[in-house]
């Protein structure tokens, strides 16, 4: 059985899918790296 996290907010209960959360973190990390790389190239070219 897979256990997830439960968040209780008043009368609402939410189950957090930890696998999905981990994938999302990886996607955000890759996106940040791509943006930093693209930003660095723009700065180099604009100085010429």
C-alpha distance matrix in Angstrom:
0.0 3.8 6.4 9.9 13.3 15.1 18.9 21.1 24.6 26.8 25.5 23.2 19.5 18.0 14.5 14.9 13.3 13.6 13.9 16.6 18.2 18.5 20.1 22.4 23.5 24.4 26.3 28.2 29.2 30.5 32.4 34.0 35.1 36.7 38.5 39.8 41.1 42.7 44.2 45.7 47.4 48.9 50.4 52.0 53.5 54.8 56.8 58.9
3.8 0.0 3.8 6.6 10.3 12.6 16.2 18.9 22.2 24.8 23.9 21.3 17.5 15.5 11.8 11.5 9.7 9.8 10.3 13.1 14.4 14.8 16.6 18.7 19.8 20.9 22.8 24.5 25.5 27.0 28.8 30.3 31.6 33.1 34.8 36.2 37.6 39.2 40.5 42.1 43.9 45.3 46.7 48.4 50.0 51.2 53.2 55.3
6.4 3.8 0.0 3.8 7.0 9.3 13.0 15.7 19.1 21.7 21.1 18.7 14.9 13.1 9.5 9.5 8.9 8.8 10.7 13.2 13.6 14.5 16.9 18.5 19.2 20.8 22.8 24.0 25.1 27.1 28.6 29.8 31.3 33.1 34.5 35.7 37.4 39.0 40.1 41.7 43.7 45.0 46.2 48.1 49.8 50.8 52.6 55.0
9.9 6.6 3.8 0.0 3.8 6.5 9.9 13.0 16.1 19.0 18.8 16.0 12.3 10.0 6.4 5.8 6.0 6.2 9.1 10.8 10.7 12.3 14.8 15.7 16.5 18.7 20.4 21.3 22.6 24.8 26.0 27.0 28.9 30.7 31.7 33.1 35.0 36.4 37.3 39.1 41.2 42.2 43.4 45.5 47.1 47.9 49.9 52.3
13.3 10.3 7.0 3.8 0.0 3.8 6.6 9.9 13.0 16.1 16.4 13.8 10.3 8.2 5.7 5.1 7.4 7.5 11.1 12.1 11.0 13.0 15.9 16.1 16.4 19.2 20.9 21.0 22.5 25.1 25.9 26.6 28.8 30.7 31.3 32.5 34.8 36.2 36.7 38.6 40.9 41.7 42.7 45.0 46.7 47.2 49.1 51.8
15.1 12.6 9.3 6.5 3.8 0.0 3.8 6.4 9.8 12.6 12.7 10.3 6.7 5.6 4.6 6.2 9.4 10.6 14.1 14.4 13.4 16.0 18.6 18.2 18.9 21.9 23.2 23.1 24.9 27.6 28.0 28.7 31.2 32.9 33.2 34.6 37.1 38.2 38.5 40.7 43.0 43.5 44.5 47.0 48.6 48.9 50.9 53.7
18.9 16.2 13.0 9.9 6.6 3.8 0.0 3.8 6.4 9.7 10.6 8.3 5.7 5.0 6.4 7.5 11.3 12.5 16.1 15.7 14.1 17.1 19.6 18.5 19.0 22.4 23.4 22.7 24.8 27.6 27.6 28.0 30.8 32.5 32.4 33.8 36.5 37.4 37.5 39.8 42.2 42.4 43.3 46.0 47.6 47.6 49.6 52.5
21.1 18.9 15.7 13.0 9.9 6.4 3.8 0.0 3.8 6.2 7.2 5.9 4.5 6.4 8.9 10.9 14.6 16.2 19.7 19.2 17.8 20.9 23.2 22.0 22.6 26.1 26.8 26.1 28.2 31.1 30.8 31.2 34.1 35.8 35.4 36.9 39.7 40.5 40.4 42.8 45.2 45.3 46.1 48.9 50.5 50.3 52.3 55.3
24.6 22.2 19.1 16.1 13.0 9.8 6.4 3.8 0.0 3.8 6.1 5.2 6.2 8.0 11.3 13.0 16.7 18.5 21.8 20.7 19.1 22.5 24.5 22.8 23.5 27.1 27.4 26.3 28.7 31.5 30.9 31.1 34.3 35.8 35.0 36.6 39.6 40.1 39.7 42.3 44.8 44.5 45.3 48.3 49.7 49.2 51.3 54.4
26.8 24.8 21.7 19.0 16.1 12.6 9.7 6.2 3.8 0.0 3.8 5.6 7.9 10.8 14.2 16.4 20.0 21.9 25.3 24.2 22.8 26.2 28.2 26.4 27.2 30.8 31.1 29.9 32.4 35.2 34.5 34.7 38.0 39.4 38.5 40.1 43.2 43.5 43.1 45.8 48.2 47.8 48.5 51.6 53.0 52.4 54.5 57.6
25.5 23.9 21.1 18.8 16.4 12.7 10.6 7.2 6.1 3.8 0.0 3.8 6.7 10.1 13.5 16.4 19.7 22.1 25.2 24.2 23.3 26.8 28.6 27.1 28.3 31.7 31.9 31.1 33.8 36.3 35.6 36.2 39.4 40.6 40.0 41.8 44.7 45.0 44.8 47.6 49.8 49.5 50.5 53.5 54.7 54.2 56.5 59.5
23.2 21.3 18.7 16.0 13.8 10.3 8.3 5.9 5.2 5.6 3.8 0.0 3.8 6.6 10.2 13.0 16.2 18.9 21.8 20.5 19.8 23.4 24.9 23.5 24.9 28.2 28.3 27.7 30.4 32.8 32.2 32.9 36.1 37.2 36.7 38.7 41.4 41.7 41.7 44.5 46.6 46.3 47.5 50.4 51.6 51.3 53.6 56.5
19.5 17.5 14.9 12.3 10.3 6.7 5.7 4.5 6.2 7.9 6.7 3.8 0.0 3.8 6.8 9.9 13.1 15.7 18.6 17.9 17.3 20.6 22.4 21.4 22.8 25.9 26.3 26.1 28.6 31.0 30.7 31.6 34.5 35.8 35.6 37.5 40.1 40.6 40.8 43.4 45.5 45.6 46.8 49.5 50.8 50.8 53.0 55.8
18.0 15.5 13.1 10.0 8.2 5.6 5.0 6.4 8.0 10.8 10.1 6.6 3.8 0.0 3.8 6.4 9.6 12.3 15.1 14.1 13.6 17.0 18.7 17.6 19.2 22.3 22.6 22.5 25.0 27.3 27.1 28.1 31.0 32.2 32.2 34.1 36.6 37.1 37.5 40.1 42.1 42.3 43.5 46.2 47.5 47.6 49.9 52.6
14.5 11.8 9.5 6.4 5.7 4.6 6.4 8.9 11.3 14.2 13.5 10.2 6.8 3.8 0.0 3.8 6.5 9.2 11.9 11.5 11.5 14.6 16.3 16.0 17.5 20.3 21.0 21.3 23.6 25.8 26.0 27.2 29.8 31.1 31.5 33.3 35.5 36.4 37.0 39.4 41.4 41.8 43.2 45.6 47.0 47.3 49.6 52.2
14.9 11.5 9.5 5.8 5.1 6.2 7.5 10.9 13.0 16.4 16.4 13.0 9.9 6.4 3.8 0.0 3.8 5.9 8.9 8.4 7.8 10.9 12.8 12.4 13.7 16.5 17.4 17.8 19.9 22.1 22.6 23.7 26.1 27.5 28.1 29.8 31.9 32.9 33.6 35.8 37.9 38.5 39.8 42.1 43.5 44.0 46.2 48.7
13.3 9.7 8.9 6.0 7.4 9.4 11.3 14.6 16.7 20.0 19.7 16.2 13.1 9.6 6.5 3.8 0.0 3.8 5.6 5.4 6.3 8.8 10.2 10.7 12.5 14.6 15.6 16.7 18.6 20.4 21.2 22.7 24.8 26.0 27.1 28.9 30.7 31.7 32.8 34.9 36.7 37.6 39.1 41.2 42.5 43.3 45.5 47.8
13.6 9.8 8.8 6.2 7.5 10.6 12.5 16.2 18.5 21.9 22.1 18.9 15.7 12.3 9.2 5.9 3.8 0.0 3.8 5.4 4.9 6.1 8.6 9.7 10.5 12.5 14.2 15.3 16.5 18.6 19.9 21.1 22.8 24.5 25.7 27.1 28.9 30.3 31.4 33.1 35.1 36.3 37.5 39.5 41.1 42.0 44.0 46.3
13.9 10.3 10.7 9.1 11.1 14.1 16.1 19.7 21.8 25.3 25.2 21.8 18.6 15.1 11.9 8.9 5.6 3.8 0.0 3.8 5.4 5.2 6.3 8.7 10.0 10.9 12.5 14.4 15.6 16.9 18.6 20.3 21.6 23.0 24.6 26.2 27.5 28.9 30.4 32.1 33.7 35.1 36.6 38.3 39.8 41.0 43.1 45.2
16.6 13.1 13.2 10.8 12.1 14.4 15.7 19.2 20.7 24.2 24.2 20.5 17.9 14.1 11.5 8.4 5.4 5.4 3.8 0.0 3.8 5.5 5.1 6.2 8.7 10.0 10.5 12.3 14.3 15.5 16.4 18.4 20.2 21.1 22.5 24.5 25.9 26.9 28.3 30.4 31.9 33.0 34.7 36.6 37.8 38.8 41.1 43.2
18.2 14.4 13.6 10.7 11.0 13.4 14.1 17.8 19.1 22.8 23.3 19.8 17.3 13.6 11.5 7.8 6.3 4.9 5.4 3.8 0.0 3.8 5.5 5.1 6.3 8.8 9.9 10.6 12.4 14.4 15.3 16.6 18.6 20.1 21.1 22.7 24.6 25.8 26.7 28.7 30.6 31.6 33.0 35.0 36.5 37.4 39.4 41.8
18.5 14.8 14.5 12.3 13.0 16.0 17.1 20.9 22.5 26.2 26.8 23.4 20.6 17.0 14.6 10.9 8.8 6.1 5.2 5.5 3.8 0.0 3.8 5.4 5.1 6.4 8.8 10.0 10.7 12.6 14.4 15.5 16.9 18.7 20.2 21.4 23.0 24.6 25.8 27.4 29.3 30.7 31.9 33.7 35.4 36.5 38.4 40.6
20.1 16.6 16.9 14.8 15.9 18.6 19.6 23.2 24.5 28.2 28.6 24.9 22.4 18.7 16.3 12.8 10.2 8.6 6.3 5.1 5.5 3.8 0.0 3.8 5.4 5.1 6.3 8.7 9.9 10.7 12.4 14.4 15.6 16.7 18.5 20.2 21.3 22.7 24.3 26.0 27.5 28.9 30.6 32.2 33.5 34.8 36.9 38.9
22.4 18.7 18.5 15.7 16.1 18.2 18.5 22.0 22.8 26.4 27.1 23.5 21.4 17.6 16.0 12.4 10.7 9.7 8.7 6.2 5.1 5.4 3.8 0.0 3.8 5.4 5.0 6.2 8.6 9.9 10.5 12.3 14.3 15.3 16.4 18.4 20.0 21.0 22.2 24.3 26.0 26.9 28.6 30.5 31.8 32.8 35.0 37.2
23.5 19.8 19.2 16.5 16.4 18.9 19.0 22.6 23.5 27.2 28.3 24.9 22.8 19.2 17.5 13.7 12.5 10.5 10.0 8.7 6.3 5.1 5.4 3.8 0.0 3.8 5.4 5.2 6.2 8.7 9.9 10.6 12.5 14.3 15.4 16.6 18.5 20.0 20.9 22.6 24.7 25.9 27.1 29.0 30.7 31.6 33.5 35.9
24.4 20.9 20.8 18.7 19.2 21.9 22.4 26.1 27.1 30.8 31.7 28.2 25.9 22.3 20.3 16.5 14.6 12.5 10.9 10.0 8.8 6.4 5.1 5.4 3.8 0.0 3.8 5.5 5.1 6.3 8.6 10.0 10.7 12.5 14.3 15.5 16.7 18.5 19.9 21.3 23.0 24.6 26.0 27.5 29.2 30.5 32.4 34.5
26.3 22.8 22.8 20.4 20.9 23.2 23.4 26.8 27.4 31.1 31.9 28.3 26.3 22.6 21.0 17.4 15.6 14.2 12.5 10.5 9.9 8.8 6.3 5.0 5.4 3.8 0.0 3.8 5.4 5.2 6.2 8.7 10.0 10.6 12.3 14.3 15.4 16.5 18.2 20.1 21.4 22.7 24.5 26.1 27.4 28.6 30.8 32.8
28.2 24.5 24.0 21.3 21.0 23.1 22.7 26.1 26.3 29.9 31.1 27.7 26.1 22.5 21.3 17.8 16.7 15.3 14.4 12.3 10.6 10.0 8.7 6.2 5.2 5.5 3.8 0.0 3.8 5.4 5.0 6.2 8.6 9.8 10.5 12.3 14.2 15.2 16.2 18.3 20.1 21.0 22.4 24.5 25.9 26.8 28.9 31.2
29.2 25.5 25.1 22.6 22.5 24.9 24.8 28.2 28.7 32.4 33.8 30.4 28.6 25.0 23.6 19.9 18.6 16.5 15.6 14.3 12.4 10.7 9.9 8.6 6.2 5.1 5.4 3.8 0.0 3.8 5.4 5.2 6.3 8.8 10.0 10.7 12.5 14.4 15.3 16.7 18.8 20.2 21.3 23.0 24.8 26.0 27.7 30.0
30.5 27.0 27.1 24.8 25.1 27.6 27.6 31.1 31.5 35.2 36.3 32.8 31.0 27.3 25.8 22.1 20.4 18.6 16.9 15.5 14.4 12.6 10.7 9.9 8.7 6.3 5.2 5.4 3.8 0.0 3.8 5.4 5.1 6.2 8.7 9.9 10.6 12.3 14.1 15.4 16.8 18.6 20.2 21.5 23.0 24.5 26.5 28.4
32.4 28.8 28.6 26.0 25.9 28.0 27.6 30.8 30.9 34.5 35.6 32.2 30.7 27.1 26.0 22.6 21.2 19.9 18.6 16.4 15.3 14.4 12.4 10.5 9.9 8.6 6.2 5.0 5.4 3.8 0.0 3.8 5.4 5.1 6.2 8.6 9.9 10.5 12.0 14.2 15.5 16.5 18.4 20.2 21.4 22.5 24.8 26.8
34.0 30.3 29.8 27.0 26.6 28.7 28.0 31.2 31.1 34.7 36.2 32.9 31.6 28.1 27.2 23.7 22.7 21.1 20.3 18.4 16.6 15.5 14.4 12.3 10.6 10.0 8.7 6.2 5.2 5.4 3.8 0.0 3.8 5.4 5.1 6.1 8.6 9.9 10.3 12.2 14.4 15.4 16.5 18.5 20.2 21.0 22.9 25.3
35.1 31.6 31.3 28.9 28.8 31.2 30.8 34.1 34.3 38.0 39.4 36.1 34.5 31.0 29.8 26.1 24.8 22.8 21.6 20.2 18.6 16.9 15.6 14.3 12.5 10.7 10.0 8.6 6.3 5.1 5.4 3.8 0.0 3.8 5.5 5.2 6.2 8.6 9.8 10.6 12.6 14.4 15.5 16.8 18.7 20.2 21.8 23.9
36.7 33.1 33.1 30.7 30.7 32.9 32.5 35.8 35.8 39.4 40.6 37.2 35.8 32.2 31.1 27.5 26.0 24.5 23.0 21.1 20.1 18.7 16.7 15.3 14.3 12.5 10.6 9.8 8.8 6.2 5.1 5.4 3.8 0.0 3.8 5.5 5.1 6.1 8.4 9.9 10.8 12.5 14.4 15.7 16.9 18.5 20.6 22.3
38.5 34.8 34.5 31.7 31.3 33.2 32.4 35.4 35.0 38.5 40.0 36.7 35.6 32.2 31.5 28.1 27.1 25.7 24.6 22.5 21.1 20.2 18.5 16.4 15.4 14.3 12.3 10.5 10.0 8.7 6.2 5.1 5.5 3.8 0.0 3.8 5.4 5.1 5.9 8.5 9.9 10.5 12.3 14.3 15.5 16.4 18.6 20.8
39.8 36.2 35.7 33.1 32.5 34.6 33.8 36.9 36.6 40.1 41.8 38.7 37.5 34.1 33.3 29.8 28.9 27.1 26.2 24.5 22.7 21.4 20.2 18.4 16.6 15.5 14.3 12.3 10.7 9.9 8.6 6.1 5.2 5.5 3.8 0.0 3.8 5.5 5.0 6.1 8.7 10.0 10.6 12.4 14.5 15.4 17.0 19.4
41.1 37.6 37.4 35.0 34.8 37.1 36.5 39.7 39.6 43.2 44.7 41.4 40.1 36.6 35.5 31.9 30.7 28.9 27.5 25.9 24.6 23.0 21.3 20.0 18.5 16.7 15.4 14.2 12.5 10.6 9.9 8.6 6.2 5.1 5.4 3.8 0.0 3.8 5.4 5.2 6.4 8.9 10.2 10.9 12.7 14.6 16.1 17.9
42.7 39.2 39.0 36.4 36.2 38.2 37.4 40.5 40.1 43.5 45.0 41.7 40.6 37.1 36.4 32.9 31.7 30.3 28.9 26.9 25.8 24.6 22.7 21.0 20.0 18.5 16.5 15.2 14.4 12.3 10.5 9.9 8.6 6.1 5.1 5.5 3.8 0.0 3.8 5.4 5.2 6.4 8.9 10.1 10.9 12.4 14.8 16.4
44.2 40.5 40.1 37.3 36.7 38.5 37.5 40.4 39.7 43.1 44.8 41.7 40.8 37.5 37.0 33.6 32.8 31.4 30.4 28.3 26.7 25.8 24.3 22.2 20.9 19.9 18.2 16.2 15.3 14.1 12.0 10.3 9.8 8.4 5.9 5.0 5.4 3.8 0.0 3.8 5.5 5.2 6.4 8.8 10.2 10.7 12.8 15.2
45.7 42.1 41.7 39.1 38.6 40.7 39.8 42.8 42.3 45.8 47.6 44.5 43.4 40.1 39.4 35.8 34.9 33.1 32.1 30.4 28.7 27.4 26.0 24.3 22.6 21.3 20.1 18.3 16.7 15.4 14.2 12.2 10.6 9.9 8.5 6.1 5.2 5.4 3.8 0.0 3.8 5.5 5.2 6.4 8.8 10.1 11.2 13.4
47.4 43.9 43.7 41.2 40.9 43.0 42.2 45.2 44.8 48.2 49.8 46.6 45.5 42.1 41.4 37.9 36.7 35.1 33.7 31.9 30.6 29.3 27.5 26.0 24.7 23.0 21.4 20.1 18.8 16.8 15.5 14.4 12.6 10.8 9.9 8.7 6.4 5.2 5.5 3.8 0.0 3.8 5.4 5.2 6.3 8.6 10.3 11.6
48.9 45.3 45.0 42.2 41.7 43.5 42.4 45.3 44.5 47.8 49.5 46.3 45.6 42.3 41.8 38.5 37.6 36.3 35.1 33.0 31.6 30.7 28.9 26.9 25.9 24.6 22.7 21.0 20.2 18.6 16.5 15.4 14.4 12.5 10.5 10.0 8.9 6.4 5.2 5.5 3.8 0.0 3.8 5.5 5.2 6.1 8.7 10.5
50.4 46.7 46.2 43.4 42.7 44.5 43.3 46.1 45.3 48.5 50.5 47.5 46.8 43.5 43.2 39.8 39.1 37.5 36.6 34.7 33.0 31.9 30.6 28.6 27.1 26.0 24.5 22.4 21.3 20.2 18.4 16.5 15.5 14.4 12.3 10.6 10.2 8.9 6.4 5.2 5.4 3.8 0.0 3.8 5.5 5.2 6.5 9.2
52.0 48.4 48.1 45.5 45.0 47.0 46.0 48.9 48.3 51.6 53.5 50.4 49.5 46.2 45.6 42.1 41.2 39.5 38.3 36.6 35.0 33.7 32.2 30.5 29.0 27.5 26.1 24.5 23.0 21.5 20.2 18.5 16.8 15.7 14.3 12.4 10.9 10.1 8.8 6.4 5.2 5.5 3.8 0.0 3.8 5.6 5.6 7.2
53.5 50.0 49.8 47.1 46.7 48.6 47.6 50.5 49.7 53.0 54.7 51.6 50.8 47.5 47.0 43.5 42.5 41.1 39.8 37.8 36.5 35.4 33.5 31.8 30.7 29.2 27.4 25.9 24.8 23.0 21.4 20.2 18.7 16.9 15.5 14.5 12.7 10.9 10.2 8.8 6.3 5.2 5.5 3.8 0.0 3.8 5.5 5.6
54.8 51.2 50.8 47.9 47.2 48.9 47.6 50.3 49.2 52.4 54.2 51.3 50.8 47.6 47.3 44.0 43.3 42.0 41.0 38.8 37.4 36.5 34.8 32.8 31.6 30.5 28.6 26.8 26.0 24.5 22.5 21.0 20.2 18.5 16.4 15.4 14.6 12.4 10.7 10.1 8.6 6.1 5.2 5.6 3.8 0.0 3.8 5.6
56.8 53.2 52.6 49.9 49.1 50.9 49.6 52.3 51.3 54.5 56.5 53.6 53.0 49.9 49.6 46.2 45.5 44.0 43.1 41.1 39.4 38.4 36.9 35.0 33.5 32.4 30.8 28.9 27.7 26.5 24.8 22.9 21.8 20.6 18.6 17.0 16.1 14.8 12.8 11.2 10.3 8.7 6.5 5.6 5.5 3.8 0.0 3.8
58.9 55.3 55.0 52.3 51.8 53.7 52.5 55.3 54.4 57.6 59.5 56.5 55.8 52.6 52.2 48.7 47.8 46.3 45.2 43.2 41.8 40.6 38.9 37.2 35.9 34.5 32.8 31.2 30.0 28.4 26.8 25.3 23.9 22.3 20.8 19.4 17.9 16.4 15.2 13.4 11.6 10.5 9.2 7.2 5.6 5.6 3.8 0.0
